[in-house]
Amino acid sequence: MTIQKAAKLLKYVMENNSWKEYAAMHGRHMPKYVDIRMDTRDGEVFSVSFSGADEKTFRVESDKDLEEVYEWLNEYLKERDLHAK
């Protein structure tokens, strides 16, 4: 994952899944901490970890991997929406 995609992911987390935005009230995963691991040899981010209330680590070596991160971040929202129907 590029640094630009990592920045976009962090912005998304802050706007949709952060404690600051009270994500729990919206039925989303609400990690308290986000750790990104970058290889300085090529500047690529290869791992993102969420911890706190919700803990999960992802390898992000492709766009498909990154899609899985976004799917996890939205997982509770989808589950809540299914129960509302």
PyMOL commands that set and color helices and strands:
alter all, ss='L'
color gray80, all
select helices_A, chain A and resi 3-16+23-26+63-84
alter helices_A, ss='H'
color red, helices_A
select strands_A, chain A and resi 31-39+44-52+56-59
alter strands_A, ss='S'
color yellow, strands_A
deselect
rebuild
show_as cartoon
